[in-house]
Amino acid sequence: MVKESVLLDISADSSHPNGLEKVTAEFQMRNLGDVPEIMDVRFPLNWDMAQYRLNLSDEECYTGFPAIDDFSVTVNGLQEDITMTGRTEPTNDQGTPEPALLPCWAYFIVTFLPKQDVTITVSYTVKGYLDNGISQVAFYYVLTTRAGWKDTIGTADITVRFPYPINDMNFLGGTEGWLSAGGREVK
């Protein structure tokens, strides 16, 4: 992976009780080999560190964090078809067992030509998660999945944009040295 650029844009208006965050992530990838590589690229659709262990199956991945349900992807500017994987759980408004997909991963096929860059852009909405342990809403973006790529990430730029000015009282990450754009972004 040559570069990862992520914008996490928290919405000022929300139909979801814990808020919404629009995620746009662009990945510049390069095949370092001498032959084309065709592979399924997978992207997580909910957050749980345990689910990213390779020995867990798709059936074991859902934990209750709000799942992503509007995932879209382009590869070199062209919209790609995606397949969702996950597990089923008996759910039904009438209490009758009925399988429903609880998404864990989106995957799509990408061809990586030798020594050429491929730009993958994903976008989706994250529903805020009320963390009762700290009584604050959290939005998650998974960075640990890069472990499957050969070598290191050249650069990773992560920007969080808030709908209000942030400070140490409303942002747990600390703000010193990270604020920009009128005190509404953390980079």
C-alpha positions as CSV (number, residue, x, y, z in Angstrom):
1,M,0.0,0.0,0.0
2,V,1.5,3.3,-1.1
3,K,-0.9,5.6,0.6
4,E,-4.1,5.8,2.6
5,S,-6.2,9.0,3.0
6,V,-9.3,8.9,5.2
7,L,-11.9,11.6,5.9
8,L,-14.2,10.9,8.8
9,D,-16.9,13.6,8.6
10,I,-19.3,13.7,11.5
11,S,-22.7,15.0,10.5
12,A,-24.4,18.0,12.3
13,D,-27.9,16.7,11.5
14,S,-28.7,13.1,12.0
15,S,-31.6,10.8,11.8
16,H,-29.7,8.3,14.0
17,P,-29.9,8.9,17.8
18,N,-26.2,8.6,18.3
19,G,-25.2,10.5,15.2
20,L,-23.7,9.7,11.8
21,E,-20.3,9.9,10.3
22,K,-19.6,9.8,6.5
23,V,-16.4,8.0,5.7
24,T,-14.4,8.4,2.5
25,A,-11.2,6.5,2.3
26,E,-8.8,6.4,-0.7
27,F,-6.1,3.8,-1.0
28,Q,-3.3,3.9,-3.5
29,M,-2.1,0.4,-4.0
30,R,0.9,-0.9,-6.1
31,N,1.7,-4.5,-7.1
32,L,5.4,-4.8,-6.4
33,G,5.7,-8.1,-8.3
34,D,6.3,-8.9,-11.9
35,V,3.0,-10.6,-12.7
36,P,-0.6,-9.4,-12.5
37,E,-2.4,-10.2,-9.2
38,I,-6.2,-10.7,-9.1
39,M,-7.7,-10.9,-5.7
40,D,-10.7,-10.4,-3.5
41,V,-10.2,-7.2,-1.5
42,R,-12.1,-7.3,1.8
43,F,-13.3,-4.3,3.9
44,P,-14.7,-4.6,7.4
45,L,-18.4,-3.6,7.9
46,N,-18.4,-3.5,11.7
47,W,-15.9,-3.0,14.4
48,D,-14.6,-5.7,16.7
49,M,-10.9,-6.3,17.1
50,A,-11.6,-10.1,17.7
51,Q,-13.2,-10.5,14.3
52,Y,-10.0,-9.6,12.4
53,R,-8.2,-12.6,13.7
54,L,-7.8,-14.9,10.7
55,N,-9.0,-18.0,12.6
56,L,-12.5,-16.6,13.0
57,S,-15.2,-17.5,10.5
58,D,-17.7,-15.1,9.0
59,E,-20.3,-16.7,11.3
60,E,-18.4,-15.5,14.4
61,C,-17.9,-11.9,13.5
62,Y,-20.9,-9.8,14.7
63,T,-20.8,-8.2,18.1
64,G,-23.5,-5.6,18.3
65,F,-21.6,-2.5,17.0
66,P,-23.7,-0.8,14.3
67,A,-23.0,-2.4,11.0
68,I,-22.3,-0.5,7.8
69,D,-25.1,-0.9,5.3
70,D,-24.4,1.6,2.5
71,F,-20.8,0.6,1.5
72,S,-19.7,1.6,-2.1
73,V,-16.4,1.3,-3.8
74,T,-14.7,2.5,-7.0
75,V,-11.5,1.2,-8.5
76,N,-9.6,3.7,-10.6
77,G,-12.8,5.7,-10.7
78,L,-15.1,2.9,-11.9
79,Q,-18.0,1.7,-9.6
80,E,-17.4,-1.9,-8.6
81,D,-19.9,-4.6,-7.5
82,I,-19.5,-5.8,-4.0
83,T,-20.5,-9.0,-2.2
84,M,-21.3,-8.9,1.5
85,T,-20.4,-11.7,3.8
86,G,-21.6,-12.2,7.3
87,R,-23.7,-14.5,9.5
88,T,-27.4,-15.1,9.8
89,E,-29.4,-14.7,12.9
90,P,-33.0,-15.5,13.5
91,T,-34.8,-12.2,13.5
92,N,-38.3,-11.2,12.6
93,D,-40.8,-8.6,13.9
94,Q,-43.3,-11.3,14.7
95,G,-40.8,-13.3,16.7
96,T,-40.6,-16.0,14.1
97,P,-37.1,-17.3,13.3
98,E,-36.0,-16.0,10.0
99,P,-32.4,-15.6,8.8
100,A,-31.1,-12.1,8.3
101,L,-27.6,-11.2,7.1
102,L,-25.5,-9.4,9.7
103,P,-22.7,-8.0,7.6
104,C,-19.1,-8.5,8.5
105,W,-17.1,-7.9,5.3
106,A,-17.6,-6.4,1.8
107,Y,-15.4,-7.8,-0.8
108,F,-14.7,-6.9,-4.4
109,I,-12.3,-8.2,-7.1
110,V,-9.4,-6.1,-8.1
111,T,-6.7,-6.7,-10.7
112,F,-3.3,-5.3,-9.7
113,L,-1.0,-5.0,-12.8
114,P,2.7,-5.1,-12.1
115,K,4.4,-1.8,-11.1
116,Q,1.1,0.1,-11.7
117,D,-0.9,2.1,-9.1
118,V,-4.5,1.2,-8.4
119,T,-6.7,3.7,-6.6
120,I,-9.5,2.2,-4.5
121,T,-12.0,4.6,-3.0
122,V,-14.6,3.5,-0.5
123,S,-17.4,5.4,1.1
124,Y,-20.0,4.6,3.7
125,T,-21.9,5.9,6.7
126,V,-21.0,4.9,10.3
127,K,-23.7,5.0,13.0
128,G,-22.5,6.3,16.3
129,Y,-22.0,3.7,19.0
130,L,-23.0,4.7,22.6
131,D,-20.1,3.4,24.7
132,N,-21.8,2.9,28.1
133,G,-18.4,2.4,29.7
134,I,-17.7,6.1,29.2
135,S,-21.2,7.4,28.4
136,Q,-20.0,9.0,25.1
137,V,-20.7,8.3,21.5
138,A,-17.9,6.6,19.5
139,F,-17.2,6.3,15.8
140,Y,-14.8,3.6,14.7
141,Y,-12.5,3.2,11.7
142,V,-10.4,0.0,11.5
143,L,-6.8,0.5,10.8
144,T,-5.5,-3.0,11.7
145,T,-6.6,-4.7,8.5
146,R,-3.5,-3.4,6.7
147,A,-1.5,-6.2,8.3
148,G,-2.4,-8.4,5.3
149,W,-0.5,-6.2,2.8
150,K,3.1,-6.8,1.9
151,D,5.6,-4.4,3.4
152,T,4.5,-1.1,5.0
153,I,2.1,1.7,4.2
154,G,3.9,4.6,2.6
155,T,1.7,7.2,4.2
156,A,-1.6,7.3,6.1
157,D,-3.5,10.6,6.5
158,I,-6.5,10.4,8.8
159,T,-8.8,13.5,9.2
160,V,-11.7,13.7,11.6
161,R,-14.1,16.6,10.8
162,F,-16.5,17.7,13.6
163,P,-19.7,19.8,13.2
164,Y,-18.6,22.0,16.1
165,P,-15.3,23.4,17.6
166,I,-13.6,20.7,19.5
167,N,-11.6,20.9,22.8
168,D,-10.3,18.6,25.5
169,M,-13.8,18.5,27.1
170,N,-15.6,17.0,24.0
171,F,-12.8,15.0,22.4
172,L,-11.1,12.3,24.4
173,G,-8.0,12.0,22.1
174,G,-6.5,15.3,23.3
175,T,-6.2,18.2,20.9
176,E,-2.9,19.8,21.4
177,G,-0.9,20.0,18.1
178,W,-3.7,18.2,16.1
179,L,-6.3,20.9,15.5
180,S,-6.8,22.6,12.1
181,A,-9.6,24.2,10.0
182,G,-10.9,26.6,12.7
183,G,-10.7,24.0,15.4
184,R,-13.2,21.6,13.8
185,E,-10.7,19.0,12.4
186,V,-8.2,16.6,13.9
187,K,-5.5,15.3,11.7
